[in-house]
């Protein structure tokens, strides 16, 4: 009787093991499915040069159009080409700069503490001057 009982106990221990082979097959099939159906995007990187410690804009090159730079400082003062101007003069200045270089776009660089209202007013003034490409830099 002891031998029969011990063989029954050994068989029950062997039967409790789980076969993982079908699960691994499913995982590999899913992996292949996702790799085949995934769309791979080519990401473009920007060349960024170090910023000038004096915060001067880089000199314009002859082969690229010179962009119009509008800066807004923390006290909501507007600077057009390093010259302080009023919000009402933004449209006229942008229009004259675009007359000299029609392919130039407008870049607005607001300070982090500047008001969003001044930024929006500057963007609207540039649009009224006929600019369709406006970029906002941090």
Secondary structure by P-SEA (a helix, b strand, c coil): caaaaaaaaaaaaaaacccaaaaaaaaaaaaaaaaaabbbbbbbbbbccccccccccccccccccbbbbbbbccccccccccccccccaaaaaaaaaaaacccbbbbbbbcccccaaaaaaaaaaaaaacccbbbbcc
